[in-house]
Amino acid sequence: MAEPGNPVVLAQTTVDDESTAYELGRAAVEARLAAGVDVEARMTSFYWWQGKVRHEREYRLTFKTVQDRVRALEAWVHGRHPYEVPQWIVLPVSEAAEAYLAWAQAETRGA
């Protein structure tokens, strides 16, 4: 049964290198900072950086974690991230299967 006081959230970042994406994803799961990580197919991002519009081919990582692990995960990701200002977005999970929520909570408990 899922714990109501520790909601599951999705945290996202992007990197421009496939092997870096895989390394970050796998290591976050091994460290139990995330129950799972999705590495999405390469995409193109457009953004402002240092006064110019830039574009980059990137990979989005979506970390499935719990609210009380978000700050530790953020610090961990930023300490290994190649960007000067990495994207870091945390999205609430408003609905999900009870068994899925319980799994995510259980797999992040061992950190």
Beta strands, then each sheet from edge to edge (+ up, - down):
strand 1: 8-15
strand 2: 36-39
strand 3: 43-49
strand 4: 52-66
strand 5: 89-92
sheet 1: 2+ 4- 1+ 5-
sheet 2: 2+ 4- 3+
end
